[in-house]
């Protein structure tokens, strides 16, 4: 199959392949409906779209005999309206009894009956000293709501939900009807600049609610699925395949094997997923054209060796592709690859050349019909970009002219001829294709994932062989393992060796070849412009005349290089203002100071729960502001919810200096020991400060007012580094978790007046925040905390401070000091 790829293209302009303008028009209609109306569209707008589309089609039919060009334009308009209607139905219209309409932003108790629609996947558990409290094991999947208990009666409901159940073993199977007692809420909105919008992501799958069952006893089987229910059959297949892999392979291989073969990714450890991202090999986990092509190619080779009749081979391969599509869970990348390959195989049956952009457009149209929101998701976007690059590159002279001189093709030894053939037809194309795909997907990758990882250009071709062996042996294990018994041992051994090589190479490359850089998103106009030019190149320039192709190619290259030049230009500082942002991280503290001289200082980065939470929120905020480094990072004291995000933040940013209190490491705890070792390895300059230390930065004065150098206290909170920041006659006080003896020491000093006070210890009663408020008389009291403390804090300080703002309600809060005065801006989720 692979040897014929380069010769199966029709030599025609892409615009003359009819599905390309059709899918472009359909996608334009989807985008127009999303961006033009936002969330305030008129009711039944989809009917209006369809009516106008029918009118336009009628006009096209009337004039097609005399004005073909105008009729074609009318046809494209009608297709765009159809795309808008499809998106409107998917994105905006939900049933009146959809369970999402009963959900609120905060968890509410619920008793409901649901039908499981997917396999419940266990989440990965990691023993991490930086994470507190220790996470519980949970199973996650999707379900369809059937009924909801309302008092003593049951109400019929509908709609998809995201389900999380405490435990490590699923008590039920897909298709089962179960009764659950848990907590219902909407998917959370982003509460900080640069934070991922999980609610929008779930809505794209028509999920408006999520239910968490906190105890295994909270789920009860009501009715088992019928044996021939499609969901039950698919679920049994996937569960059986996972059990076979777990039984045949060592435990260390389970997570990667089921991710590669079945699409179960929840058990991939965070550290290994980070390594995949940093090495540019994360696409190996997304079951896509690579995986489908490997399996199809291997089966095609086996059928050829078995001398299976040529005319029946496409039928067998098509059945294999359909089976694997179901087994892998029907992910968008798998659907795209399966549809493309399926059309190609159908073309082989009828002796037509079908491997072209037209085929890719058909796959795109099918995917958008199934889920129009995939147009806006980076996964499907990257998948189709890579496929378009594959089609373009395989049609070039560089690909088709890899013929070695005839004299070299007549070696005396057969193995030399085989080796050279492999190099010519397999390795060279891979090393040609890998950088091409990397360059074209570069703007989209950096825009969505903030990383530049060129190492993937080299690693992907290297890992093709072990990944191919792992896929083939794993697939054969799933199909034949139960039948051949002990005969499956060699397959399991080969699969284990291949997975071990893959993991070892990725881990080694991540550790010893750190060729990756974290960067802010580039300007959207550059990203959008690049891909607009790429589409134009595909439609008109790629197989058009040279006088058109060459200017378009050079224009695309100039836009790419020009954007990189502008993007790498250092960010200019706002020289006339100071910005302080208190981020919303739940129970914890993460804040950033943007100084008038262009420096950025971070004061604490931590939160209860997973250590990655606060680091990713801080990184997203700094990237949204265009920063690539942190000039100074201050850790107020040795509590996890104030520093556990630092290890990941060190990886994201270059930190020039770290400031700590005199007794930061006075206790010996696992988290502190890990932090000490990390600081030693990273070689970040560390400065110990005490009261009286000052910094002047372009009119901005930062002063440490606590703790004194001779101060001692029984707990860490009392020794928090307290900062007083002054600019343009305005002041902000950052007290960390100050309490007890520390607060008493501050109160003994002369009182001051500040504009903004960050509530000490998240506004808790034992922090003596009331006394501190009386001492500094702020106009604004800003509280960083979880939802549980919002009401009590507001009630406590409502008569003491003119304005109280809580991050659980307002999201991130930004304070701006300038010559025009002080302004406090909440980043309220909409």
C-alpha positions in Angstrom: 0.0 0.0 0.0 2.7 2.5 1.0 4.6 2.2 -2.2 1.6 3.4 -4.2 0.8 6.4 -2.1 2.9 8.8 -4.1 1.3 7.8 -7.5 -2.4 7.9 -6.6 -2.9 11.7 -6.9 -5.0 13.2 -9.6 -3.1 16.1 -11.1 -5.7 18.8 -10.7 -6.1 21.9 -8.7 -7.6 21.2 -5.3 -10.3 23.7 -6.0 -11.5 21.3 -8.8 -12.0 18.5 -6.3 -15.6 19.2 -5.3 -15.6 18.3 -1.6 -12.9 20.9 -0.8 -15.1 24.0 -1.4 -18.0 22.2 0.2 -16.2 21.5 3.5 -14.7 25.0 3.5 -18.2 26.5 3.2 -19.6 24.2 5.8 -16.8 25.1 8.2 -17.3 28.8 7.5 -21.0 28.5 8.4 -20.1 26.8 11.7 -17.6 29.5 12.6 -20.0 32.3 11.7 -22.7 30.9 13.9 -20.3 30.5 16.9 -18.6 33.9 16.6 -21.4 36.1 15.4 -24.1 35.2 17.9 -22.0 34.2 20.9 -24.4 32.9 23.5 -27.3 35.2 22.7 -28.8 33.8 19.5 -32.5 34.1 18.6 -34.7 31.1 19.2 -35.2 28.6 16.4 -32.4 30.3 14.4 -31.6 26.9 12.8 -34.9 26.9 11.0 -34.1 30.3 9.6 -30.8 29.0 8.3 -32.4 26.0 6.6 -35.2 28.1 5.0 -32.7 30.6 3.6 -30.5 27.7 2.5 -33.5 26.1 0.6 -34.2 29.5 -1.1 -30.6 29.8 -2.2 -30.5 26.2 -3.5 -33.7 26.9 -5.5 -32.1 30.1 -7.0 -29.0 28.0 -7.9 -31.1 25.5 -9.7 -32.9 28.2 -11.7 -29.7 29.8 -13.0 -27.3 26.9 -13.3 -27.8 26.5 -17.0 -26.7 30.0 -17.9 -24.5 31.1 -14.9 -22.6 28.1 -13.6 -20.3 30.3 -11.5 -23.1 32.1 -9.8 -25.0 28.9 -9.3 -21.9 27.3 -7.6 -21.6 30.4 -5.4 -25.2 30.0 -4.4 -24.6 26.4 -3.6 -21.7 27.2 -1.4 -23.9 29.8 0.5 -26.5 27.1 1.1 -23.8 24.7 2.4 -22.6 27.4 4.7 -26.1 27.9 6.0 -26.4 24.2 6.5 -23.2 24.2 8.6 -24.5 27.1 10.7 -27.8 25.2 11.3 -25.9 22.0 12.3 -23.7 24.0 14.7 -26.7 25.8 16.1 -28.5 22.5 16.8 -25.4 21.0 18.4 -24.1 24.0 20.4 -27.3 25.9 21.5 -30.3 23.7 21.5 -30.8 21.4 24.6 -33.9 19.8 25.8 -36.0 21.5 28.4 -35.5 18.6 30.8 -31.7 18.4 30.2 -30.1 17.6 33.5 -27.7 20.5 32.9 -30.5 22.9 33.4 -30.8 21.7 37.0 -27.1 22.1 37.7 -25.5 25.1 39.4 -22.0 26.4 39.8 -21.7 24.9 43.3 -22.3 21.2 44.0 -25.8 20.2 45.0 -26.9 16.8 46.5 -28.7 14.6 43.9 -30.3 11.2 43.4 -30.6 10.2 39.8 -30.9 7.2 37.5 -28.5 7.1 34.6 -27.4 4.8 31.8 -23.6 4.3 31.5 -22.4 5.1 28.0 -18.7 4.5 28.3 -16.2 2.4 30.2 -15.4 3.9 33.6 -11.7 4.5 33.5 -9.6 4.6 36.7 -7.5 7.7 37.3 -3.8 7.6 38.0 -2.7 7.8 41.6 0.7 9.2 42.5 2.4 9.4 45.9 3.6 12.9 45.7 4.9 14.8 48.8 3.9 18.1 47.2 0.2 17.0 46.9 -2.0 17.4 50.0 -4.5 15.9 50.8 -3.7 12.6 49.2 -6.1 12.1 46.2 -8.7 9.3 46.3 -9.0 6.8 43.5 -11.8 7.7 41.1 -13.4 6.1 38.1 -14.4 8.5 35.3 -16.7 8.1 32.3 -19.9 9.4 30.6 -23.5 8.6 31.1 -27.0 9.5 29.9 -29.4 10.9 32.5 -32.8 9.2 32.7 -34.6 10.4 35.8 -34.0 12.7 38.7 -35.6 12.4 42.2 -37.5 15.5 43.2 -38.6 15.0 46.8 -40.7 11.8 46.8 -41.3 11.7 43.1 -39.1 11.0 40.1 -38.8 13.4 37.2 -37.9 12.4 33.7 -34.7 14.1 32.5 -32.3 13.7 29.6 -28.8 14.8 28.5 -25.2 13.6 28.8 -23.2 13.9 32.0 -19.6 13.4 33.1 -19.5 10.9 35.9 -16.9 10.4 38.6 -17.2 7.5 41.1 -15.0 6.9 44.1 -13.2 3.5 43.8 -10.7 1.7 41.6 -12.9 -1.1 40.2 -16.0 -0.4 38.1 -19.1 -2.0 39.6 -21.1 -1.7 36.4 -20.7 -2.0 32.6 -21.6 0.3 29.8 -25.3 0.1 29.0 -26.3 -0.6 32.6 -29.0 1.5 34.3 -27.8 2.6 37.7 -29.0 4.7 40.6 -26.5 7.2 42.0 -26.4 9.5 45.0 -23.8 12.2 44.6 -23.3 15.9 43.9 -24.4 17.6 40.7 -22.8 20.8 39.3 -21.9 22.5 36.1 -18.4 22.0 34.7 -16.3 24.9 36.2 -15.7 28.1 34.3 -12.2 29.5 34.0 -11.5 31.9 36.9 -8.2 33.3 35.7 -6.7 34.8 32.6 -5.2 32.2 30.4 -7.0 29.3 32.2 -8.5 26.4 30.2 -12.3 26.7 29.7 -13.5 23.3 30.8 -17.2 24.3 30.6 -16.8 25.1 26.9 -14.9 21.9 26.3 -17.6 19.8 27.8 -20.4 21.7 26.1 -18.7 20.8 22.8 -19.6 17.2 23.6 -23.1 18.3 24.7 -22.3 17.8 28.4 -23.7 20.5 30.6 -23.3 18.8 34.0 -21.1 16.5 36.0 -21.9 14.2 38.9 -19.4 13.1 41.6 -20.2 10.0 43.7 -17.9 10.3 46.7 -18.4 6.8 48.0 -18.6 3.4 46.2 -21.9 2.7 48.1 -23.4 5.7 46.2 -24.0 3.6 43.0 -26.6 0.8 42.7 -27.4 -1.3 39.7 -31.1 -0.9 38.7 -31.1 -2.9 35.4 -28.3 -4.6 33.5 -27.9 -3.9 29.8 -29.4 -6.2 27.3 -26.7 -8.5 25.7 -27.1 -7.1 22.2 -27.2 -3.4 23.2 -24.6 -1.6 21.0 -23.1 0.3 23.9 -22.9 -2.9 26.0 -21.2 -4.9 23.2 -18.6 -2.1 22.6 -18.0 -1.8 26.3 -17.5 -5.5 26.7 -15.1 -5.6 23.8 -13.0 -2.8 25.3 -13.1 -4.2 28.8 -12.1 -7.6 27.6 -9.3 -6.1 25.5 -8.0 -4.2 28.6 -8.2 -7.4 30.7 -6.1 -9.3 28.1 -3.5 -6.6 28.1 -3.3 -6.5 31.9 -3.0 -10.3 32.1 -0.4 -10.6 29.4 1.9 -7.6 30.1 3.8 -6.4 33.2 2.1 -3.7 35.3 4.6 -1.1 34.2 3.3 -1.5 30.6 -0.4 -1.3 31.3 -0.9 2.4 31.1 1.0 2.9 27.8 -0.4 -0.3 26.2 -4.0 0.6 26.7 -3.4 4.2 25.7 -1.8 3.2 22.4 -4.3 0.4 21.6 -7.5 1.4 23.2 -7.4 5.1 23.9 -7.6 4.8 27.7 -5.3 7.7 28.8 -6.4 8.4 32.3 -3.8 6.0 33.8 -0.8 7.6 32.1 1.3 9.2 34.9 1.6 12.9 34.8 5.3 12.7 34.7 5.4 10.5 31.6 2.7 12.6 29.9 4.9 15.7 30.5 7.8 13.8 29.0 5.8 13.0 25.9 4.8 16.7 25.6 8.4 18.0 26.1 9.9 15.5 23.6 7.2 16.2 20.9 5.9 12.7 21.0 2.5 13.3 22.7 0.8 12.5 19.4 1.7 8.8 20.0 -1.1 8.7 22.7 -3.8 10.0 20.3 -5.0 7.1 18.3 -4.8 8.6 14.8 -3.7 7.9 11.2 -0.3 6.6 12.4 -1.9 3.8 14.4 -4.6 3.0 11.8 -2.1 3.1 9.0 0.3 0.8 10.8 -2.4 -1.8 11.5 -3.8 -1.6 7.9 -0.3 -1.8 6.4 0.6 -4.8 8.5 -2.6 -6.7 7.6 -2.2 -5.8 3.9 1.4 -7.2 4.1 0.1 -10.4 5.8 -2.7 -10.8 3.2 -0.2 -10.4 0.4 2.2 -13.0 1.9 -0.7 -15.4 2.3 -1.5 -14.7 -1.4 -5.0 -13.7 -0.5 -7.0 -12.7 -3.6 -6.2 -9.0 -4.5 -9.8 -7.9 -5.1 -10.9 -9.1 -1.6 -8.0 -7.5 0.3 -9.6 -4.0 0.6 -12.8 -5.6 2.1 -10.8 -7.4 4.8 -8.8 -4.2 5.5 -12.0 -2.1 5.7 -13.4 -4.6 8.3 -10.2 -4.4 10.3 -10.4 -0.5 10.3 -14.0 -0.5 11.4 -13.3 -3.0 14.2 -10.4 -1.0 15.4 -12.4 2.3 15.2 -14.9 0.7 17.6 -12.3 -0.8 19.8 -10.5 2.6 20.2 -13.6 4.4 21.3 -14.3 6.5 18.2 -12.0 9.4 18.9 -12.1 12.2 16.4 -8.5 11.5 15.1 -9.4 7.8 14.7 -12.6 8.7 12.8 -10.7 11.0 10.5 -8.1 8.4 9.8 -10.6 5.6 9.4 -12.9 7.5 7.1 -9.9 8.6 4.9 -8.5 5.1 4.8 -12.0 3.6 4.2 -12.6 5.8 1.2 -9.2 4.9 -0.1 -10.0 1.2 0.2 -13.4 1.6 -1.4 -11.6 3.4 -4.3 -9.3 0.4 -4.6 -12.3 -1.9 -4.9 -13.7 0.2 -7.8 -10.2 0.9 -9.2 -10.3 4.7 -8.6 -7.6 6.9 -7.2 -8.9 8.4 -3.9 -5.9 9.3 -1.8 -6.2 13.1 -2.1 -7.4 16.3 -0.4 -10.8 15.5 -1.7 -10.8 12.4 0.4 -9.6 14.3 3.4 -12.4 16.9 2.9 -15.0 14.0 3.0 -13.5 12.9 6.3 -13.7 16.4 7.6 -17.3 16.8 6.5 -18.3 13.6 8.3 -16.5 14.6 11.4 -18.1 18.1 11.5 -21.5 16.6 10.9 -21.0 14.4 13.9 -19.6 17.2 16.1 -19.4 20.7 14.6 -17.4 21.9 17.6 -14.4 19.8 16.5 -13.7 22.7 14.1 -12.4 24.7 17.2 -10.5 21.9 19.0 -6.7 21.6 18.6 -6.8 17.8 18.5 -8.8 17.5 15.2 -7.1 20.6 13.8 -3.7 19.0 14.3 -4.9 15.7 12.9 -6.1 17.3 9.7 -3.1 19.5 9.3 -0.8 16.5 9.6 -2.8 14.6 7.0 -2.8 17.6 4.6 1.0 17.8 4.9 1.3 14.1 4.3 -0.7 14.5 1.1 1.3 17.5 -0.1 4.7 16.0 0.7 4.0 12.5 -0.7 3.2 14.2 -4.1 6.4 16.1 -4.4 9.4 15.2 -6.5 11.5 14.8 -3.3 9.2 11.9 -2.2 8.8 10.2 -5.6 12.4 10.5 -6.7 14.1 8.6 -3.9 15.5 6.1 -6.4 19.1 5.1 -5.8 21.4 4.5 -8.8 20.8 1.2 -10.5 24.3 0.0 -9.8 23.7 0.3 -6.1 20.5 -1.7 -6.4 22.4 -4.8 -7.5 24.3 -5.8 -4.4 25.8 -9.3 -4.1 24.0 -9.9 -0.9 20.3 -9.9 -0.6 20.2 -8.4 2.9 22.0 -5.3 1.6 19.3 -4.9 -1.0 16.5 -5.3 1.6 18.2 -2.8 3.9 18.6 -0.2 1.2 15.0 -0.7 0.1 13.9 0.0 3.7 16.0 3.1 3.9 14.7 4.3 0.6 11.0 3.6 1.0 10.5 3.9 4.8 13.2 5.8 6.7 13.9 8.6 4.3 10.2 9.5 3.8 9.8 9.5 7.6 12.7 11.9 8.1 11.3 14.1 5.3 7.8 14.1 6.6 8.5 14.6 10.3 10.0 18.2 10.0 7.4 19.2 7.4 4.5 18.3 9.8 6.3 19.9 12.7 6.8 23.2 10.8 3.1 23.4 9.7 1.7 22.5 13.1 4.1 24.7 15.0 1.9 27.8 15.2 -1.1 25.8 16.4 1.0 23.8 19.0 2.5 26.9 20.5 -0.8 28.7 20.5 -2.6 26.0 22.4 0.2 24.2 24.4 2.8 27.0 24.8 5.7 24.7 23.9 8.4 24.5 21.2 9.6 20.9 21.1 11.8 20.2 18.0 13.1 17.0 19.5 10.0 15.3 18.2 11.2 15.8 14.6 14.0 13.2 15.3 12.3 11.1 17.9 9.1 10.3 15.9 10.9 8.4 13.1 13.1 6.6 15.7 10.1 5.5 17.7 8.1 4.3 14.7 9.6 0.8 14.8 9.0 0.0 18.5 5.5 1.6 18.4 4.7 -0.4 15.3 5.8 -3.6 16.9 3.9 -2.7 20.1 0.7 -2.0 18.1 0.9 -5.2 16.0 1.7 -7.5 18.8 -0.8 -5.8 21.2 -3.5 -6.1 18.6 -2.7 -9.7 17.9 -2.7 -10.3 21.7 -6.2 -8.9 21.9 -7.5 -10.9 18.9 -5.6 -14.2 19.5 -4.5 -14.3 23.1 -7.6 -16.1 24.5 -7.4 -18.6 21.6 -3.8 -19.6 21.6 -3.1 -19.5 25.3 0.6 -20.2 25.9 1.3 -19.4 22.3 0.7 -15.7 23.1 3.8 -15.5 25.3 6.1 -14.5 22.4 3.7 -11.8 21.4 3.5 -10.5 24.9 7.3 -10.5 25.2 7.7 -8.6 21.9 5.0 -6.1 23.0 6.7 -5.6 26.4 10.1 -5.1 24.9 8.7 -2.5 22.4 6.8 -0.6 25.0 9.9 -0.6 27.3 12.1 0.7 24.5 9.5 3.4 23.8 9.3 4.5 27.4 13.0 4.4 27.9 13.8 6.5 24.8 11.2 9.1 25.8 12.3 9.3 29.4 16.0 9.5 28.5 15.4 12.2 25.9 13.3 14.3 28.3 16.0 14.1 31.0 19.2 14.4 29.1 18.1 16.3 25.9 15.9 19.1 27.2 15.3 20.7 23.8 12.1 22.4 24.6 11.0 25.9 25.5 7.8 27.2 27.1 6.5 30.4 25.5 3.4 32.6 25.5 0.9 32.3 22.7 1.7 34.2 19.5 -0.6 36.9 18.2 -3.8 35.3 16.9 -3.6 37.3 13.7 -0.3 35.6 12.9 -1.7 32.1 13.7 -4.9 32.7 11.8 -3.1 34.3 8.9 -0.6 31.5 8.6 -3.4 28.9 8.3 -5.4 31.0 6.0 -2.4 31.1 3.7 -1.9 27.4 4.1 -5.5 26.7 3.0 -5.1 29.0 0.0 -1.9 27.2 -0.8 -3.7 23.9 -0.7 -6.6 25.1 -2.8 -4.8 27.1 -5.5 -1.1 27.0 -5.2 -0.1 23.4 -4.4 -0.8 21.8 -7.7 -1.3 24.9 -9.7 1.0 26.5 -12.2 4.5 27.4 -11.0 4.0 31.1 -11.5 1.3 30.9 -8.8 2.8 28.1 -6.6 6.2 29.7 -6.0 4.9 33.2 -4.9 2.4 31.5 -2.5 5.1 29.2 -1.1 7.5 32.1 -0.5 4.7 34.2 0.9 3.8 31.4 3.4 7.5 31.1 4.4 7.8 34.9 4.8 4.7 35.1 7.0 6.0 32.2 9.1 9.5 33.7 9.6 8.2 37.3 10.0 5.8 36.2 12.7 8.6 34.4 14.6 10.7 37.5 14.5 8.0 39.7 15.9 6.9 37.1 18.4 10.5 36.8 19.9 10.8 40.6 20.3 11.1 41.4 24.0 7.9 42.6 25.7 7.8 46.3 26.5 7.0 47.3 30.0 4.0 49.5 31.0 6.2 52.2 32.5 3.4 54.2 34.2 1.6 51.6 36.3 2.0 48.8 38.8 -0.2 45.7 38.4 -0.8 43.1 41.2 -3.0 40.1 40.4 -4.3 37.7 43.0 -5.2 34.5 41.2 -8.1 32.2 42.1 -6.5 28.8 43.1 -8.9 27.7 45.8 -7.5 27.3 49.3 -4.0 28.6 48.6 -2.1 31.7 47.4 -0.7 32.6 44.0 -0.1 36.2 43.1 2.0 38.2 40.7 3.4 41.8 40.7 4.1 43.4 37.3 6.5 46.3 38.1 6.8 49.5 36.1 10.3 48.6 34.9 9.0 45.5 33.2 10.0 43.0 35.9 7.5 40.4 37.1 7.6 39.2 40.8 5.7 36.2 42.0 4.5 36.1 45.7 3.7 32.4 46.6 2.5 29.7 44.2 0.6 26.9 45.9 -2.8 25.4 46.7 -4.4 22.4 48.4 -4.7 19.4 46.2 -2.6 18.6 43.1 0.6 20.6 43.0 0.1 21.2 39.2 -3.1 23.2 39.8 -1.5 26.4 41.1 1.5 26.2 38.8 -0.6 25.9 35.6 -2.9 28.7 36.7 0.1 31.0 37.3 1.8 29.9 34.1 -1.4 30.5 32.1 -1.7 34.0 33.6 2.0 34.9 32.9 1.8 33.6 29.4 -1.4 35.6 28.8 0.6 38.7 29.8 3.5 37.8 27.5 6.1 36.8 30.1 8.8 34.1 29.6 10.7 34.6 32.9 10.1 35.4 36.5 12.6 38.0 37.9 11.9 37.3 41.6 9.9 34.6 43.3 9.1 35.0 47.0 8.0 32.1 49.2 6.3 33.6 52.2 6.6 30.5 54.4 6.9 26.7 54.5 3.2 25.7 54.0 2.4 23.5 51.0 -0.5 25.6 49.9 2.0 28.4 49.3 4.9 26.7 47.6 3.8 23.3 46.1 3.4 24.8 42.6 7.1 25.9 42.5 8.6 22.6 41.0 6.5 22.8 37.9 6.9 26.6 37.7 10.7 26.2 37.6 10.2 24.0 34.5 7.9 26.6 32.8 9.9 29.7 33.4 13.4 30.9 34.0 13.5 32.2 37.6 16.3 34.7 38.2 16.1 34.9 42.0 14.3 33.2 44.9 13.5 35.0 48.2 12.7 33.0 51.4 12.3 33.7 55.1 15.2 33.0 57.5 13.5 29.8 58.8 12.0 28.4 55.6 13.8 25.1 56.0 13.9 24.8 59.8 11.7 21.6 59.7 12.5 18.4 58.0 9.5 17.3 56.0 9.4 15.3 52.7 8.0 18.2 50.7 10.6 20.6 52.1 13.4 18.2 51.4 12.2 17.8 47.8 12.0 21.5 47.5 15.6 21.9 48.9 16.9 19.3 46.5 15.1 21.0 43.5 16.5 24.4 44.3 20.0 22.9 44.6 19.7 21.2 41.2 18.2 24.2 39.5 20.9 26.5 40.8 18.5 29.4 41.3 20.1 32.2 43.4 18.4 32.1 46.8 18.3 35.2 49.1 17.2 35.1 52.8 15.5 38.3 53.8 14.2 39.9 57.0 12.5 43.1 58.0 14.2 46.2 56.6 15.1 44.8 53.2 14.1 47.2 50.4 14.1 47.3 46.6 13.5 50.3 44.4 12.3 49.7 40.9 11.6 52.7 38.8 9.6 54.5 41.5 8.1 51.3 42.9 9.4 50.5 46.4 9.0 47.0 47.9 9.9 46.6 51.6 10.0 43.6 53.9 8.4 44.5 57.2 8.3 41.1 58.8 10.0 38.9 60.2 12.8 40.7 62.0 16.1 38.8 61.8 15.9 37.8 65.4 12.3 36.7 65.4 11.3 33.2 66.4 7.9 31.6 66.6 6.4 28.2 67.2 4.8 27.8 63.7 5.6 28.7 60.2 2.7 31.0 59.6 3.9 33.5 62.2 7.2 33.8 60.3 5.6 34.7 56.9 7.5 37.2 54.8 5.3 40.3 54.8 5.7 42.7 51.9 4.7 46.4 51.7 4.5 47.5 48.0 4.3 51.3 47.3 3.8 53.0 44.0 2.4 56.4 43.0 1.4 57.1 46.6 -0.6 53.9 46.8 0.2 50.8 49.0 -0.6 47.1 49.1 0.2 44.8 52.0 1.0 41.1 51.4 1.1 39.2 54.7 1.1 35.6 53.6 -0.4 33.4 56.4 0.6 35.8 59.2 -1.0 34.9 62.5 -0.3 34.5 66.2 3.0 35.9 67.4 3.7 37.3 63.9 0.6 39.4 63.9 1.3 40.6 67.5 4.8 41.7 66.3 3.4 43.7 63.4 0.8 45.3 65.7 3.5 46.6 67.9 4.9 48.8 65.1 3.5 52.2 64.2 0.2 51.8 62.2 0.2 52.5 58.4 -2.5 53.1 55.8 -2.8 50.9 52.8 -5.1 50.8 49.9 -5.3 47.0 49.5 -4.7 44.3 52.0 -4.5 40.6 51.1 -6.3 38.8 53.9 -3.8 36.8 56.1 -4.3 33.1 56.2 -7.2 33.3 53.7 -9.2 35.3 56.2 -9.4 32.5 58.8 -10.5 33.4 62.4 -7.2 32.4 64.0 -5.2 34.8 61.8 -6.3 37.9 63.8 -7.1 39.5 60.4 -9.5 41.9 62.2 -6.7 43.4 64.2 -4.5 43.7 61.1 -7.3 45.5 59.3 -7.6 48.0 62.1 -3.8 48.5 62.1 -3.6 49.3 58.3 -7.1 50.5 57.5 -7.4 49.2 53.9 -10.0 50.3 51.3 -10.1 46.8 49.8 -9.7 43.5 51.4 -8.8 40.7 49.0 -9.3 37.1 50.1 -7.7 34.1 48.4 -9.7 31.0 49.4 -12.1 28.3 48.5 -15.9 28.4 48.2 -16.3 27.1 51.8 -14.9 30.4 53.3 -16.6 32.9 51.0 -19.8 33.6 53.0 -18.1 33.6 56.5 -15.4 36.0 55.3 -17.8 38.4 53.7 -20.0 38.5 56.9 -17.0 38.9 59.2 -15.5 42.0 57.5 -18.6 43.7 55.9 -18.6 46.4 58.6 -14.9 46.7 58.9 -13.7 47.2 55.3 -15.4 49.3 52.6 -15.0 46.6 50.0 -14.3 42.8 50.4 -13.6 40.7 47.4 -13.1 36.9 47.4 -11.4 34.9 44.6 -14.1 32.2 44.9 -16.7 34.7 43.7 -14.7 37.3 41.7 -12.1 35.0 40.1 -8.7 36.5 39.7 -8.5 40.1 41.1 -6.2 42.7 39.6 -5.0 45.8 41.3 -3.7 48.7 39.2 -1.7 51.6 40.7 -1.0 54.5 38.5 -0.8 58.3 38.5 -4.5 58.3 37.9 -5.2 56.5 41.2 -6.0 52.9 42.3 -8.3 50.5 40.5 -9.4 47.0 41.6 -10.7 44.8 38.7 -12.3 41.4 39.3 -12.0 38.8 36.5 -15.6 37.5 36.9 -16.3 34.3 35.0 -19.1 34.9 32.5 
